[in-house]
Amino acid sequence: MDLTSAEKTVLKKGESKLIGTNFIIELEDGYEAQVRPRSGLALKNKITVLNSPGTIDADYRGEVKVLLINFGEADFEINIGDRIAQIIISKYSKAKIIEVTELTETVRGSGGYGSTGLK
């Protein structure tokens, strides 16, 4: 769903700012929320979520705020009610971490960026 600004402000070029939304959240255990950029703001104005995706843990209580940054060449005006980000709520599983001395082998192995054959 979209998150909207609860404040009127100007995001100057090169500036980052925490923007309130008046969206208060309490998640059940086993759920998380992720705040993501809006593609139109990024494409048209070079406005994005700085810590994308911003993760909200289940033990957080309070207002969701969005850390926006202006990578554009001009100041950007934000008005109350403007859609500034998106939020996705999803279930997650906790991984069981097991310390090992060896890893199983795969074709890819420890190949990093670009090792899957994409050019």
C-alpha positions as CSV (number, residue, x, y, z in Angstrom):
1,M,0.0,0.0,0.0
2,D,1.0,3.6,-0.4
3,L,2.4,5.7,2.4
4,T,1.5,9.4,2.3
5,S,3.2,12.4,3.8
6,A,1.7,13.8,7.0
7,E,3.7,17.0,6.6
8,K,4.4,19.8,4.2
9,T,8.1,20.2,3.5
10,V,10.8,20.8,0.9
11,L,13.4,18.2,0.2
12,K,16.4,20.2,-1.2
13,K,18.6,18.7,-3.8
14,G,21.1,16.4,-2.2
15,E,19.2,16.4,1.1
16,S,17.7,13.5,3.0
17,K,14.9,13.9,5.5
18,L,12.7,11.8,7.7
19,I,9.1,12.3,6.7
20,G,6.2,11.5,9.0
21,T,3.2,9.5,7.7
22,N,0.8,9.3,10.6
23,F,0.6,5.6,9.8
24,I,0.9,3.8,13.2
25,I,1.9,0.2,13.1
26,E,1.9,-2.9,15.4
27,L,2.8,-6.1,13.7
28,E,2.3,-9.6,14.9
29,D,5.3,-11.7,15.8
30,G,6.6,-13.4,12.6
31,Y,5.7,-10.4,10.4
32,E,7.8,-7.5,9.1
33,A,7.1,-4.5,7.0
34,Q,9.4,-3.1,4.3
35,V,9.3,0.5,3.1
36,R,10.1,0.9,-0.6
37,P,10.5,3.7,-3.1
38,R,7.7,4.7,-5.5
39,S,8.9,4.2,-9.0
40,G,7.3,7.3,-10.4
41,L,9.1,9.6,-7.8
42,A,12.4,7.9,-8.6
43,L,12.0,8.1,-12.4
44,K,10.5,11.6,-12.7
45,N,12.2,13.4,-9.7
46,K,15.1,11.2,-8.5
47,I,13.4,10.9,-5.1
48,T,14.0,7.6,-3.4
49,V,14.0,5.8,0.0
50,L,17.6,6.1,1.3
51,N,17.7,2.9,3.3
52,S,15.7,0.9,0.8
53,P,14.1,-1.3,1.7
54,G,13.6,0.1,5.2
55,T,12.7,-2.8,7.6
56,I,10.2,-2.4,10.4
57,D,10.4,-5.2,12.9
58,A,7.5,-6.8,14.8
59,D,8.5,-5.3,18.1
60,Y,8.4,-1.7,16.8
61,R,5.4,0.4,18.0
62,G,4.7,3.7,16.5
63,E,4.6,5.9,13.5
64,V,6.2,4.8,10.2
65,K,8.5,7.5,9.0
66,V,10.2,7.4,5.6
67,L,13.8,8.4,5.0
68,L,13.7,10.1,1.6
69,I,16.6,11.5,-0.4
70,N,16.6,13.9,-3.3
71,F,19.2,12.9,-6.0
72,G,17.6,15.3,-8.4
73,E,18.9,18.7,-9.7
74,A,16.0,20.7,-8.1
75,D,14.3,21.1,-4.8
76,F,11.2,18.9,-4.4
77,E,8.1,20.0,-2.6
78,I,6.2,17.5,-0.5
79,N,2.6,18.2,0.5
80,I,0.3,16.6,3.1
81,G,-1.3,13.6,1.4
82,D,1.4,13.1,-1.3
83,R,2.2,9.4,-1.9
84,I,5.9,9.2,-0.9
85,A,6.6,5.5,-0.5
86,Q,5.1,2.0,-0.5
87,I,4.9,-0.5,2.4
88,I,4.7,-4.2,2.1
89,I,3.9,-6.4,5.1
90,S,5.0,-10.1,4.9
91,K,5.5,-13.1,7.0
92,Y,9.0,-14.4,7.6
93,S,10.7,-17.5,9.1
94,K,13.6,-17.3,11.5
95,A,16.6,-19.2,10.2
96,K,18.4,-21.7,12.4
97,I,22.1,-20.8,12.2
98,I,24.4,-23.8,12.3
99,E,28.2,-23.3,12.5
100,V,30.1,-25.7,10.1
101,T,33.7,-26.2,9.1
102,E,32.8,-27.1,5.4
103,L,30.1,-26.1,2.9
104,T,28.4,-28.4,0.4
105,E,29.6,-27.9,-3.2
106,T,27.5,-26.4,-6.0
107,V,28.3,-25.7,-9.7
108,R,28.4,-21.9,-8.9
109,G,30.5,-22.3,-5.7
110,S,31.7,-19.1,-4.2
111,G,31.3,-17.1,-7.4
112,G,30.1,-13.6,-6.7
113,Y,28.7,-10.8,-8.8
114,G,28.3,-11.9,-12.4
115,S,29.1,-15.5,-11.8
116,T,25.7,-16.8,-13.0
117,G,26.6,-16.0,-16.7
118,L,24.6,-12.8,-17.0
119,K,26.3,-10.2,-19.1
